Amino acid sequence: MRPHLMRELVPAPPPIVHNQFAEVRELFNRFVVPSYGRFELALSHGAGSYVWDVAGKRYLDLGGGIAVCALGHSDPEITEALVEQSRKLVHVSNLYFQEPQGRLAQRLVGHLAPGKVFFCNSGAEANEGLYKLARKFGHDEGRFEVITAVDSFHGRTLAGIAATGQEKVKKGFEPIIPGFRHVPFNDLEAMREAVSPSTAAILVEGIQGEGGVTPATAGYLLGLRKLCDEKRILLLVDAVQCGHFRTGRFQSFQRVLEGIPGAEQFLPDGISMAKSLGGGFPIAAFWVREEAHGVKLCDALGAGTHGTTFGGTPLGCAVALKVLDVIERDRLADHVRTTGDLLKARITKLSEDHPGVVKSARGLGFMLGIELQDRSRIRAFSASDKPASIQFVNRLHEAGVLTIPSGNQIARLLPALNLPRSQAEEGMDVIEGLVKSLA
Ligand SMILES: *Cc1c(COP(=O)(O)O)cnc(C)c1O
């Protein structure tokens, strides 16, 4: 650490002189493609799990940038890693070797099982690599199809929307890329029936995120593995949101399968990662198992078959390595597990005490959902035609807490993995206050 350097690079936020929200929104209205529905909120800076808007109002961030900011905002160790590495090397082409990428791959493999890692820049791109892996794997037998789940989310590229099991992301972008089909999630029979001679892979999220915080069941995961082994199909897991210790284990399937007899050996053939991997710095990856169905799968994508300019830059890898260091050193997996259990217990209690507002608690660790009743059943929400999830999230903004809507009825909590217990309690107190006022 060089204290003088840190001071230079991380200046104290300037004092707020006036509310710039209208100005910032005008810039967006005029110059930014309007592809997002945004909340009426312009954020200016953050520290830990607090962020401030341009008017100086403080919020407790329980959304974590949609499961991205693993160590919260402006983490000094991330800043330090960025500074240190950027003084040495920010980017070199993948035509050359460089140590940080090799080290990060080694660490990720160490958390999983023998295999190899490809680095890219976004969740959609990581999944894209898995589709190409599946096609390469099945190519000589004429197999290419990837079966995914209804209500899944796999990203916004053309193949991503083809893979995603939600009609709304496909609308207006037809013709949809062929080779993807969807069957109901957690329904092993439906998957078994869907497998055809063209099927090369099955891709599922460990916990459906955008689809409403639904974990895969243990029986489903084990059944998929068995089905894939029988039919020589690849089992691929999209861990972009649910991975990277979010459930209290490195992978959500490890948590789901804990204590289940015969589950110790469970392993998918490929896993995509992004979101929390860089703690806010854009970096993504997929891991490929060493061997699958008698093929050296980790070498299936040979020289010249796949690539991306910015994949695994020294800078991105140095930051991701630092994020892993801190998670391991501070035992954040254990913290996420105990604090996540506590949060879930409090949401469950809310659903018992106020069933007219909260229907259920969903999820695991720091990937939690507050399932709300339908808008029409909550009196304060029935006047507006906005979904209950959006109205709930908006009310929480007023109360100084950020959460993420999922579908029409779920508010998601995806906080930083280092969210202190006291702040988790503080956030739940605000949520409880809102639920009581709505009851
Ligand atoms: C966010 C997400 C993606 C897409 O990631 P991008 O970085 O936005 O491309 C893919 N799959 C899941 C499960 C996600 O949550």
The ligand as an SDF file (V2000), in Angstrom:
LIG
                    3D

 15 15  0  0  0  0  0  0  0  0999 V2000
  -26.5330  -11.6530  -15.8890 C   0  0  0  0  0  0  0  0  0  0  0  0
  -26.6510  -13.0280  -16.4070 C   0  0  0  0  0  0  0  0  0  0  0  0
  -26.1950  -13.3860  -17.6860 C   0  0  0  0  0  0  0  0  0  0  0  0
  -25.6740  -12.3660  -18.6650 C   0  0  0  0  0  0  0  0  0  0  0  0
  -24.5140  -11.7500  -18.2260 O   0  0  0  0  0  0  0  0  0  0  0  0
  -24.0340  -10.4190  -18.9780 P   0  0  0  0  0  0  0  0  0  0  0  0
  -22.7390  -10.0890  -18.3050 O   0  0  0  0  0  0  0  0  0  0  0  0
  -25.1000   -9.3850  -18.7730 O   0  0  0  0  0  0  0  0  0  0  0  0
  -23.8840  -10.7460  -20.4050 O   0  0  0  0  0  0  0  0  0  0  0  0
  -26.2460  -14.7040  -18.0580 C   0  0  0  0  0  0  0  0  0  0  0  0
  -26.7480  -15.6460  -17.2280 N   0  0  0  0  0  0  0  0  0  0  0  0
  -27.2010  -15.3440  -16.0080 C   0  0  0  0  0  0  0  0  0  0  0  0
  -27.7210  -16.4240  -15.1250 C   0  0  0  0  0  0  0  0  0  0  0  0
  -27.1900  -14.0190  -15.5490 C   0  0  0  0  0  0  0  0  0  0  0  0
  -27.6720  -13.7280  -14.3420 O   0  0  0  0  0  0  0  0  0  0  0  0
  1  2  1  0
  2  3  1  0
  2 14  2  0
  3  4  1  0
  3 10  2  0
  4  5  1  0
  5  6  1  0
  6  7  2  0
  6  8  1  0
  6  9  1  0
 10 11  1  0
 11 12  2  0
 12 13  1  0
 12 14  1  0
 14 15  1  0
M  END
$$$$
